[in-house]
């Protein structure tokens, strides 16, 4: 059975290498579909209340983008790695195509290579998306997704002859995909021994768009799974692997602290803030407190919705406008959530690193939270899918059971990672018991936040 699976996965990899035209066709079909759903709805009227997903293009596009596309792209990272990036992503395809055909191939400036971009871009895009209600309005989606696509094309035009400079350094979800795909059960891997032993004549290395050292390939976190290198020197192949391998075996080699910040502050803290503020009574109390204070001091301008829709949500025709105070409170709530969770978890894991005299432990143990972070993103995004389908009269009586199952399962998975990592990092039983106990406690606020969102508020 295991060898059958291995053969099937291997053949899938070589098929991707030998069917480049089919992959190219898929890419252009996705680009066309993406443009239709992104551009046309932005110039249509807001749908009346009685419209349905299947009878109105604006609602259909909203459902496809936020109800299906995003949650299932997140899920796909855990199932097939970054196949989305290498085969389907319209931004990556357009950036690569522009670079290959019209690229100026300028030297990539150092500021582009700054390792903090994935974290900063994810946090700022998430915040901006909430401020202009990107899930609800097609013009907001066009601004954010279309703006990002234009930037990807521009970067492709300026840098890298056929390489994906945008995807590797600047894409706002590159860091998220990098972390999530570490849980994938398949990966392209290179066998360095076979690579060295190959005597089939001189071969030019395959073109790797995200500019990876293919010889050292042993995971999917940076690989876009495009399949171009499958079979190269009889050493590279798509292989099944344990979903725990990349974190437990190679996790301590990943020393990029910005990825840890992205995980703790962004994918956990900011994501919790972004998904919960609309239902949080704490948000309402905070806003009421500030509003009273402003009125008591005769300051009224922050209570007027005078910002244009591309700064703060402003759709009076839909009775949906943010005043300046709303914008301020949303910003404080989301960034505050990022700071509270990120700082709290950082302090705990830094303490563990000091306690166990393992300087690499902060980055290593933080990766144990990836399953729980993935569950949060998936559940938060599918909340939009559910809301849209509920408007259409569909009843999800089973939903909270499934949510509880996903949260419990990923929590156990994170605990298992913590157990394995701390077992490797401790010399004495008392060290292990204390550190694992503290790690387990650190999961409670994260699960607690989702529990509040889905079961209490
Ligand atoms: S290593 Fe590069 S060429 Fe090979 S599959 Fe990954 S992205 Fe493609």
Boltz pocket constraint, residues with backbone or C-beta under 6 A from the ligand:
constraints:
  - pocket:
      binder: B
      contacts: [[A, 86], [A, 188], [A, 206], [A, 207], [A, 208], [A, 209], [A, 210], [A, 211], [A, 212], [A, 214], [A, 217], [A, 222], [A, 223], [A, 224], [A, 225], [A, 226], [A, 227], [A, 228], [A, 229], [A, 230]]
      max_distance: 6.0
